[in-house]
Amino acid sequence: MSSFAPIRSVERALDVLQALNRQPVCSLDMLHQHTQIPKPTLVRLLETLQRRNIVVRAQQYGAYSLASGVKLLSAGYHGEPRIVEAAAAPTDALTQKIKWPLAVAVLDHDAMVVRYSTIPNSPLALLHSTINMRLSLVSRALGRAYLAFCDREQRRALLDMLQRSDNQEDALAHDRPALLAGLRKVRQQGYALRAPGVRPVSGTLAVPVLEGQQVIATLGMTWIASAVSDEQAIARYLQPLCQVSAQISARLAEL
């Protein structure tokens, strides 16, 4: 429940923008019919939006339409914000069902970074938060799933970069033939596990999240190693994890 009453003027401004988004050109009468906002209030809202180059008024026939400035309102809504919005509901639902925490990570230069986590909804999480945690592309499940499913040219560029990394977890990148063989196996089986010996207290199972044919994120589930083996995790949770990945992809297409 909200801790305060909504700001009515903001709600009305958004109603106007949504109405203008539905029609290329709107008269004052049309906007009044669509929003039920009194015309004097509408005029004040429209003139305010005009000053910010969000709305333009055609002088010859007195109608309103969206101006180029409206694009600034969505300039930050791409990539990561879309993935987080698409992933939140299906990952929350799966954690509510299986109790183990899920994470969604995206590529950031030479590592995967967690941008959404269901740890707050999991009674079995080992950490308080993993948001913004950087994870190795070659030793962590979320990174291996990305490397295995990205295209060949991107993989080559990332591995070249990782060979110069001083991160101990990236040391596997120095043996490229062995790493590539492991990535081929990941691609064939459709999932990745964390490298042996890396944080053995827990395990992670990860799958790619695709937009069209392109991997844009990875989805992982983490469990306590003393409670679940890798084999048990794959048998129990791979299918639901793949289903959630597909749901995220579908939601991305809708967004």
Phi and psi restraints in degrees (value plus and minus 20) as a CYANA .aco file:
   2 SER   PHI     -85.9   -45.9
   2 SER   PSI     126.7   166.7
   3 SER   PHI    -108.0   -68.0
   3 SER   PSI     -21.9    18.1
   4 PHE   PHI    -174.0  -134.0
   4 PHE   PSI     141.4   181.4
   5 ALA   PHI     -90.4   -50.4
   5 ALA   PSI     122.2   162.2
   6 PRO   PHI     -84.0   -44.0
   6 PRO   PSI     131.1   171.1
   7 ILE   PHI    -101.5   -61.5
   7 ILE   PSI      90.3   130.3
   8 ARG   PHI     -82.5   -42.5
   8 ARG   PSI     -57.2   -17.2
   9 SER   PHI     -85.6   -45.6
   9 SER   PSI     -55.7   -15.7
  10 VAL   PHI     -87.9   -47.9
  10 VAL   PSI     -63.6   -23.6
  11 GLU   PHI     -78.1   -38.1
  11 GLU   PSI     -61.9   -21.9
  12 ARG   PHI     -88.1   -48.1
  12 ARG   PSI     -59.3   -19.3
  13 ALA   PHI     -81.5   -41.5
  13 ALA   PSI     -60.6   -20.6
  14 LEU   PHI     -87.3   -47.3
  14 LEU   PSI     -58.0   -18.0
  15 ASP   PHI     -79.9   -39.9
  15 ASP   PSI     -61.0   -21.0
  16 VAL   PHI     -84.1   -44.1
  16 VAL   PSI     -66.2   -26.2
  17 LEU   PHI     -82.7   -42.7
  17 LEU   PSI     -59.6   -19.6
  18 GLN   PHI     -86.7   -46.7
  18 GLN   PSI     -58.6   -18.6
  19 ALA   PHI     -85.3   -45.3
  19 ALA   PSI     -62.6   -22.6
  20 LEU   PHI     -87.0   -47.0
  20 LEU   PSI     -47.9    -7.9
  21 ASN   PHI     -92.2   -52.2
  21 ASN   PSI     -43.5    -3.5
  22 ARG   PHI    -103.8   -63.8
  22 ARG   PSI     -42.9    -2.9
  23 GLN   PHI    -148.8  -108.8
  23 GLN   PSI     115.9   155.9
  24 PRO   PHI     -78.5   -38.5
  24 PRO   PSI     -59.2   -19.2
  25 VAL   PHI    -158.5  -118.5
  25 VAL   PSI     115.1   155.1
  26 CYS   PHI    -150.9  -110.9
  26 CYS   PSI     114.0   154.0
  27 SER   PHI    -101.1   -61.1
  27 SER   PSI     148.0   188.0
  28 LEU   PHI     -81.1   -41.1
  28 LEU   PSI     -59.1   -19.1
  29 ASP   PHI     -82.0   -42.0
  29 ASP   PSI     -63.1   -23.1
  30 MET   PHI     -83.6   -43.6
  30 MET   PSI     -62.9   -22.9
  31 LEU   PHI     -84.4   -44.4
  31 LEU   PSI     -58.6   -18.6
  32 HIS   PHI     -82.5   -42.5
  32 HIS   PSI     -61.6   -21.6
  33 GLN   PHI     -86.2   -46.2
  33 GLN   PSI     -60.3   -20.3
  34 HIS   PHI     -94.0   -54.0
  34 HIS   PSI     -54.7   -14.7
  35 THR   PHI    -127.2   -87.2
  35 THR   PSI     -39.8     0.2
  36 GLN   PHI      42.5    82.5
  36 GLN   PSI       1.2    41.2
  37 ILE   PHI    -107.1   -67.1
  37 ILE   PSI     114.1   154.1
  38 PRO   PHI     -74.9   -34.9
  38 PRO   PSI     123.9   163.9
  39 LYS   PHI     -80.3   -40.3
  39 LYS   PSI     -61.9   -21.9
  40 PRO   PHI     -78.8   -38.8
  40 PRO   PSI     -59.0   -19.0
  41 THR   PHI     -87.9   -47.9
  41 THR   PSI     -59.9   -19.9
  42 LEU   PHI     -78.8   -38.8
  42 LEU   PSI     -64.3   -24.3
  43 VAL   PHI     -81.5   -41.5
  43 VAL   PSI     -62.9   -22.9
  44 ARG   PHI     -83.7   -43.7
  44 ARG   PSI     -62.6   -22.6
  45 LEU   PHI     -82.7   -42.7
  45 LEU   PSI     -65.2   -25.2
  46 LEU   PHI     -85.3   -45.3
  46 LEU   PSI     -60.4   -20.4
  47 GLU   PHI     -87.6   -47.6
  47 GLU   PSI     -54.8   -14.8
  48 THR   PHI     -84.6   -44.6
  48 THR   PSI     -63.9   -23.9
  49 LEU   PHI     -87.3   -47.3
  49 LEU   PSI     -52.5   -12.5
  50 GLN   PHI     -82.0   -42.0
  50 GLN   PSI     -61.6   -21.6
  51 ARG   PHI     -83.0   -43.0
  51 ARG   PSI     -45.8    -5.8
  52 ARG   PHI    -117.1   -77.1
  52 ARG   PSI      -9.3    30.7
  53 ASN   PHI      38.9    78.9
  53 ASN   PSI      13.7    53.7
  54 ILE   PHI    -119.7   -79.7
  54 ILE   PSI     -48.8    -8.8
  55 VAL   PHI    -148.6  -108.6
  55 VAL   PSI     124.7   164.7
  56 VAL   PHI    -144.9  -104.9
  56 VAL   PSI     124.8   164.8
  57 ARG   PHI    -133.5   -93.5
  57 ARG   PSI     108.1   148.1
  58 ALA   PHI    -101.9   -61.9
  58 ALA   PSI      91.9   131.9
  59 GLN   PHI     -82.6   -42.6
  59 GLN   PSI     -55.6   -15.6
  60 GLN   PHI     -87.4   -47.4
  60 GLN   PSI     -48.5    -8.5
  61 TYR   PHI    -153.4  -113.4
  61 TYR   PSI      -7.5    32.5
  62 GLY   PHI      44.8    84.8
  62 GLY   PSI       4.8    44.8
  63 ALA   PHI    -124.1   -84.1
  63 ALA   PSI     144.2   184.2
  64 TYR   PHI    -138.9   -98.9
  64 TYR   PSI     130.0   170.0
  65 SER   PHI    -169.7  -129.7
  65 SER   PSI     147.1   187.1
  66 LEU   PHI     -92.5   -52.5
  66 LEU   PSI     122.1   162.1
  67 ALA   PHI    -123.0   -83.0
  67 ALA   PSI     151.9   191.9
  68 SER   PHI     -82.0   -42.0
  68 SER   PSI     -45.5    -5.5
  69 GLY   PHI     -81.6   -41.6
  69 GLY   PSI     -39.4     0.6
  70 VAL   PHI     -85.7   -45.7
  70 VAL   PSI     -43.7    -3.7
  71 LYS   PHI     -83.0   -43.0
  71 LYS   PSI     -47.6    -7.6
  72 LEU   PHI     -84.2   -44.2
  72 LEU   PSI     -44.7    -4.7
  73 LEU   PHI     -90.0   -50.0
  73 LEU   PSI     -41.9    -1.9
  74 SER   PHI    -133.5   -93.5
  74 SER   PSI     -13.1    26.9
  75 ALA   PHI     -80.6   -40.6
  75 ALA   PSI     -52.3   -12.3
  76 GLY   PHI    -109.7   -69.7
  76 GLY   PSI     -22.2    17.8
  77 TYR   PHI    -117.0   -77.0
  77 TYR   PSI      61.4   101.4
  78 HIS   PHI    -180.3  -140.3
  78 HIS   PSI     145.4   185.4
  79 GLY   PHI      36.4    76.4
  79 GLY   PSI    -133.5   -93.5
  80 GLU   PHI     -81.0   -41.0
  80 GLU   PSI     -66.3   -26.3
  81 PRO   PHI     -79.6   -39.6
  81 PRO   PSI     -57.7   -17.7
  82 ARG   PHI     -85.0   -45.0
  82 ARG   PSI     -63.1   -23.1
  83 ILE   PHI     -83.8   -43.8
  83 ILE   PSI     -63.5   -23.5
  84 VAL   PHI     -81.8   -41.8
  84 VAL   PSI     -65.1   -25.1
  85 GLU   PHI     -83.4   -43.4
  85 GLU   PSI     -60.8   -20.8
  86 ALA   PHI     -89.9   -49.9
  86 ALA   PSI     -51.7   -11.7
  87 ALA   PHI    -108.4   -68.4
  87 ALA   PSI     -45.2    -5.2
  88 ALA   PHI     -77.1   -37.1
  88 ALA   PSI     -75.5   -35.5
  89 ALA   PHI     -84.4   -44.4
  89 ALA   PSI     -70.3   -30.3
  90 PRO   PHI     -86.7   -46.7
  90 PRO   PSI     -54.5   -14.5
  91 THR   PHI     -91.8   -51.8
  91 THR   PSI     -60.3   -20.3
  92 ASP   PHI     -79.1   -39.1
  92 ASP   PSI     -61.4   -21.4
  93 ALA   PHI     -85.0   -45.0
  93 ALA   PSI     -60.9   -20.9
  94 LEU   PHI     -88.4   -48.4
  94 LEU   PSI     -61.7   -21.7
  95 THR   PHI     -82.8   -42.8
  95 THR   PSI     -57.9   -17.9
  96 GLN   PHI     -80.5   -40.5
  96 GLN   PSI     -52.7   -12.7
  97 LYS   PHI    -101.4   -61.4
  97 LYS   PSI     -66.5   -26.5
  98 ILE   PHI    -121.5   -81.5
  98 ILE   PSI     -32.8     7.2
  99 LYS   PHI      59.6    99.6
  99 LYS   PSI     -45.0    -5.0
 100 TRP   PHI     -95.2   -55.2
 100 TRP   PSI     127.2   167.2
 101 PRO   PHI     -96.6   -56.6
 101 PRO   PSI     127.2   167.2
 102 LEU   PHI    -135.3   -95.3
 102 LEU   PSI     136.3   176.3
 103 ALA   PHI    -160.4  -120.4
 103 ALA   PSI     125.5   165.5
 104 VAL   PHI    -136.7   -96.7
 104 VAL   PSI     106.9   146.9
 105 ALA   PHI    -144.9  -104.9
 105 ALA   PSI     129.8   169.8
 106 VAL   PHI    -146.0  -106.0
 106 VAL   PSI     138.3   178.3
 107 LEU   PHI     -90.8   -50.8
 107 LEU   PSI     115.9   155.9
 108 ASP   PHI    -156.5  -116.5
 108 ASP   PSI      74.3   114.3
 109 HIS   PHI      43.8    83.8
 109 HIS   PSI    -110.4   -70.4
 110 ASP   PHI    -143.3  -103.3
 110 ASP   PSI       0.6    40.6
 111 ALA   PHI    -175.4  -135.4
 111 ALA   PSI     145.9   185.9
 112 MET   PHI    -113.7   -73.7
 112 MET   PSI     121.2   161.2
 113 VAL   PHI    -142.0  -102.0
 113 VAL   PSI     109.2   149.2
 114 VAL   PHI     -91.9   -51.9
 114 VAL   PSI     103.7   143.7
 115 ARG   PHI    -132.0   -92.0
 115 ARG   PSI     -36.8     3.2
 116 TYR   PHI    -166.7  -126.7
 116 TYR   PSI     120.3   160.3
 117 SER   PHI    -164.5  -124.5
 117 SER   PSI     124.8   164.8
 118 THR   PHI    -119.4   -79.4
 118 THR   PSI      -3.6    36.4
 119 ILE   PHI     -71.4   -31.4
 119 ILE   PSI     -62.1   -22.1
 120 PRO   PHI     -79.7   -39.7
 120 PRO   PSI     -40.4    -0.4
 121 ASN   PHI    -121.1   -81.1
 121 ASN   PSI     -19.3    20.7
 122 SER   PHI    -126.5   -86.5
 122 SER   PSI     108.5   148.5
 123 PRO   PHI    -102.3   -62.3
 123 PRO   PSI     -22.3    17.7
 124 LEU   PHI    -134.4   -94.4
 124 LEU   PSI      -9.2    30.8
 125 ALA   PHI     -93.4   -53.4
 125 ALA   PSI     119.0   159.0
 126 LEU   PHI    -104.8   -64.8
 126 LEU   PSI     -46.1    -6.1
 127 LEU   PHI    -132.5   -92.5
 127 LEU   PSI     135.3   175.3
 128 HIS   PHI     -95.1   -55.1
 128 HIS   PSI     -51.1   -11.1
 129 SER   PHI    -183.9  -143.9
 129 SER   PSI     128.1   168.1
 130 THR   PHI    -143.3  -103.3
 130 THR   PSI     -14.3    25.7
 131 ILE   PHI     -77.7   -37.7
 131 ILE   PSI     110.9   150.9
 132 ASN   PHI      51.2    91.2
 132 ASN   PSI     -11.6    28.4
 133 MET   PHI     -89.6   -49.6
 133 MET   PSI     113.3   153.3
 134 ARG   PHI    -112.1   -72.1
 134 ARG   PSI     112.0   152.0
 135 LEU   PHI    -145.4  -105.4
 135 LEU   PSI     115.2   155.2
 136 SER   PHI     -80.1   -40.1
 136 SER   PSI     121.4   161.4
 137 LEU   PHI     -93.4   -53.4
 137 LEU   PSI     -41.6    -1.6
 138 VAL   PHI    -128.8   -88.8
 138 VAL   PSI     -35.7     4.3
 139 SER   PHI    -135.0   -95.0
 139 SER   PSI     -41.5    -1.5
 140 ARG   PHI    -118.2   -78.2
 140 ARG   PSI     127.9   167.9
 141 ALA   PHI     -80.7   -40.7
 141 ALA   PSI     -62.4   -22.4
 142 LEU   PHI     -83.9   -43.9
 142 LEU   PSI     -53.3   -13.3
 143 GLY   PHI     -96.2   -56.2
 143 GLY   PSI     -62.9   -22.9
 144 ARG   PHI     -82.1   -42.1
 144 ARG   PSI     -58.4   -18.4
 145 ALA   PHI     -83.7   -43.7
 145 ALA   PSI     -57.0   -17.0
 146 TYR   PHI     -88.6   -48.6
 146 TYR   PSI     -69.7   -29.7
 147 LEU   PHI     -79.7   -39.7
 147 LEU   PSI     -58.0   -18.0
 148 ALA   PHI     -89.1   -49.1
 148 ALA   PSI     -50.0   -10.0
 149 PHE   PHI    -127.8   -87.8
 149 PHE   PSI     -25.0    15.0
 150 CYS   PHI     -96.7   -56.7
 150 CYS   PSI     146.3   186.3
 151 ASP   PHI     -93.3   -53.3
 151 ASP   PSI     144.6   184.6
 152 ARG   PHI     -80.2   -40.2
 152 ARG   PSI     -62.5   -22.5
 153 GLU   PHI     -86.8   -46.8
 153 GLU   PSI     -60.9   -20.9
 154 GLN   PHI     -86.1   -46.1
 154 GLN   PSI     -60.8   -20.8
 155 ARG   PHI     -81.0   -41.0
 155 ARG   PSI     -63.1   -23.1
 156 ARG   PHI     -81.2   -41.2
 156 ARG   PSI     -64.6   -24.6
 157 ALA   PHI     -84.5   -44.5
 157 ALA   PSI     -60.7   -20.7
 158 LEU   PHI     -86.6   -46.6
 158 LEU   PSI     -60.9   -20.9
 159 LEU   PHI     -88.3   -48.3
 159 LEU   PSI     -56.3   -16.3
 160 ASP   PHI     -80.2   -40.2
 160 ASP   PSI     -61.0   -21.0
 161 MET   PHI     -87.2   -47.2
 161 MET   PSI     -62.3   -22.3
 162 LEU   PHI     -89.4   -49.4
 162 LEU   PSI     -45.9    -5.9
 163 GLN   PHI     -85.3   -45.3
 163 GLN   PSI     -40.3    -0.3
 164 ARG   PHI    -118.5   -78.5
 164 ARG   PSI     -16.8    23.2
 165 SER   PHI     -94.9   -54.9
 165 SER   PSI     123.1   163.1
 166 ASP   PHI    -120.4   -80.4
 166 ASP   PSI     -10.7    29.3
 167 ASN   PHI     -94.9   -54.9
 167 ASN   PSI     105.4   145.4
 168 GLN   PHI     -77.8   -37.8
 168 GLN   PSI     -54.8   -14.8
 169 GLU   PHI     -90.5   -50.5
 169 GLU   PSI     -35.6     4.4
 170 ASP   PHI    -110.2   -70.2
 170 ASP   PSI     -16.8    23.2
 171 ALA   PHI     -80.2   -40.2
 171 ALA   PSI     -47.9    -7.9
 172 LEU   PHI     -79.8   -39.8
 172 LEU   PSI     -42.1    -2.1
 173 ALA   PHI     -88.2   -48.2
 173 ALA   PSI     -36.7     3.3
 174 HIS   PHI     -94.4   -54.4
 174 HIS   PSI     -41.4    -1.4
 175 ASP   PHI    -126.1   -86.1
 175 ASP   PSI      57.7    97.7
 176 ARG   PHI     -83.0   -43.0
 176 ARG   PSI     -63.1   -23.1
 177 PRO   PHI     -77.3   -37.3
 177 PRO   PSI     -63.0   -23.0
 178 ALA   PHI     -87.1   -47.1
 178 ALA   PSI     -60.4   -20.4
 179 LEU   PHI     -84.8   -44.8
 179 LEU   PSI     -63.7   -23.7
 180 LEU   PHI     -83.8   -43.8
 180 LEU   PSI     -56.4   -16.4
 181 ALA   PHI     -84.2   -44.2
 181 ALA   PSI     -60.4   -20.4
 182 GLY   PHI     -85.6   -45.6
 182 GLY   PSI     -57.9   -17.9
 183 LEU   PHI     -89.2   -49.2
 183 LEU   PSI     -54.4   -14.4
 184 ARG   PHI     -83.1   -43.1
 184 ARG   PSI     -58.9   -18.9
 185 LYS   PHI     -84.6   -44.6
 185 LYS   PSI     -61.6   -21.6
 186 VAL   PHI     -79.2   -39.2
 186 VAL   PSI     -65.3   -25.3
 187 ARG   PHI     -84.2   -44.2
 187 ARG   PSI     -60.1   -20.1
 188 GLN   PHI     -85.9   -45.9
 188 GLN   PSI     -61.5   -21.5
 189 GLN   PHI    -107.3   -67.3
 189 GLN   PSI     -36.7     3.3
 190 GLY   PHI      67.9   107.9
 190 GLY   PSI     -12.8    27.2
 191 TYR   PHI    -172.0  -132.0
 191 TYR   PSI     143.6   183.6
 192 ALA   PHI    -148.9  -108.9
 192 ALA   PSI     128.4   168.4
 193 LEU   PHI    -136.4   -96.4
 193 LEU   PSI     140.3   180.3
 194 ARG   PHI     -87.4   -47.4
 194 ARG   PSI     128.4   168.4
 195 ALA   PHI     -82.3   -42.3
 195 ALA   PSI     122.1   162.1
 196 PRO   PHI     -78.0   -38.0
 196 PRO   PSI     119.1   159.1
 197 GLY   PHI      69.8   109.8
 197 GLY   PSI     -31.1     8.9
 198 VAL   PHI    -111.4   -71.4
 198 VAL   PSI      94.8   134.8
 199 ARG   PHI      25.4    65.4
 199 ARG   PSI      47.2    87.2
 200 PRO   PHI     -87.8   -47.8
 200 PRO   PSI     -30.4     9.6
 201 VAL   PHI     -84.2   -44.2
 201 VAL   PSI     -40.5    -0.5
 202 SER   PHI    -162.1  -122.1
 202 SER   PSI     150.4   190.4
 203 GLY   PHI    -152.0  -112.0
 203 GLY   PSI     137.0   177.0
 204 THR   PHI    -154.6  -114.6
 204 THR   PSI     115.7   155.7
 205 LEU   PHI    -133.2   -93.2
 205 LEU   PSI     106.7   146.7
 206 ALA   PHI    -151.5  -111.5
 206 ALA   PSI     127.5   167.5
 207 VAL   PHI    -153.0  -113.0
 207 VAL   PSI     137.8   177.8
 208 PRO   PHI     -96.9   -56.9
 208 PRO   PSI     134.4   174.4
 209 VAL   PHI    -133.3   -93.3
 209 VAL   PSI     101.4   141.4
 210 LEU   PHI    -126.5   -86.5
 210 LEU   PSI     126.3   166.3
 211 GLU   PHI    -141.9  -101.9
 211 GLU   PSI      85.1   125.1
 212 GLY   PHI      49.8    89.8
 212 GLY   PSI    -143.4  -103.4
 213 GLN   PHI    -121.1   -81.1
 213 GLN   PSI     -15.9    24.1
 214 GLN   PHI    -126.4   -86.4
 214 GLN   PSI     112.3   152.3
 215 VAL   PHI     -97.9   -57.9
 215 VAL   PSI     107.9   147.9
 216 ILE   PHI    -141.2  -101.2
 216 ILE   PSI     -29.3    10.7
 217 ALA   PHI    -184.9  -144.9
 217 ALA   PSI     152.9   192.9
 218 THR   PHI    -152.1  -112.1
 218 THR   PSI     131.8   171.8
 219 LEU   PHI    -141.6  -101.6
 219 LEU   PSI     108.4   148.4
 220 GLY   PHI    -153.9  -113.9
 220 GLY   PSI     132.3   172.3
 221 MET   PHI    -139.2   -99.2
 221 MET   PSI     114.6   154.6
 222 THR   PHI    -135.9   -95.9
 222 THR   PSI     119.3   159.3
 223 TRP   PHI    -153.9  -113.9
 223 TRP   PSI     145.5   185.5
 224 ILE   PHI    -102.4   -62.4
 224 ILE   PSI     103.8   143.8
 225 ALA   PHI     -81.7   -41.7
 225 ALA   PSI     -51.4   -11.4
 226 SER   PHI     -93.0   -53.0
 226 SER   PSI     -34.1     5.9
 227 ALA   PHI    -121.0   -81.0
 227 ALA   PSI     -51.2   -11.2
 228 VAL   PHI    -159.8  -119.8
 228 VAL   PSI     113.9   153.9
 229 SER   PHI    -105.4   -65.4
 229 SER   PSI     146.0   186.0
 230 ASP   PHI     -77.7   -37.7
 230 ASP   PSI     -64.5   -24.5
 231 GLU   PHI     -83.0   -43.0
 231 GLU   PSI     -61.1   -21.1
 232 GLN   PHI     -86.1   -46.1
 232 GLN   PSI     -61.0   -21.0
 233 ALA   PHI     -80.9   -40.9
 233 ALA   PSI     -64.2   -24.2
 234 ILE   PHI     -83.1   -43.1
 234 ILE   PSI     -66.2   -26.2
 235 ALA   PHI     -84.2   -44.2
 235 ALA   PSI     -58.6   -18.6
 236 ARG   PHI    -107.5   -67.5
 236 ARG   PSI     -55.9   -15.9
 237 TYR   PHI    -138.2   -98.2
 237 TYR   PSI     -30.1     9.9
 238 LEU   PHI     -82.3   -42.3
 238 LEU   PSI     -66.9   -26.9
 239 GLN   PHI     -81.6   -41.6
 239 GLN   PSI     -70.6   -30.6
 240 PRO   PHI     -82.8   -42.8
 240 PRO   PSI     -51.4   -11.4
 241 LEU   PHI     -86.8   -46.8
 241 LEU   PSI     -62.1   -22.1
 242 CYS   PHI     -85.0   -45.0
 242 CYS   PSI     -56.2   -16.2
 243 GLN   PHI     -84.8   -44.8
 243 GLN   PSI     -61.3   -21.3
 244 VAL   PHI     -86.4   -46.4
 244 VAL   PSI     -60.1   -20.1
 245 SER   PHI     -77.6   -37.6
 245 SER   PSI     -64.1   -24.1
 246 ALA   PHI     -84.9   -44.9
 246 ALA   PSI     -56.5   -16.5
 247 GLN   PHI     -85.1   -45.1
 247 GLN   PSI     -60.7   -20.7
 248 ILE   PHI     -82.3   -42.3
 248 ILE   PSI     -62.6   -22.6
 249 SER   PHI     -81.5   -41.5
 249 SER   PSI     -62.2   -22.2
 250 ALA   PHI     -84.5   -44.5
 250 ALA   PSI     -61.0   -21.0
 251 ARG   PHI     -87.7   -47.7
 251 ARG   PSI     -54.7   -14.7
 252 LEU   PHI     -81.6   -41.6
 252 LEU   PSI     -60.6   -20.6
 253 ALA   PHI     -83.5   -43.5
 253 ALA   PSI     -57.9   -17.9
 254 GLU   PHI     -87.9   -47.9
 254 GLU   PSI     -58.5   -18.5
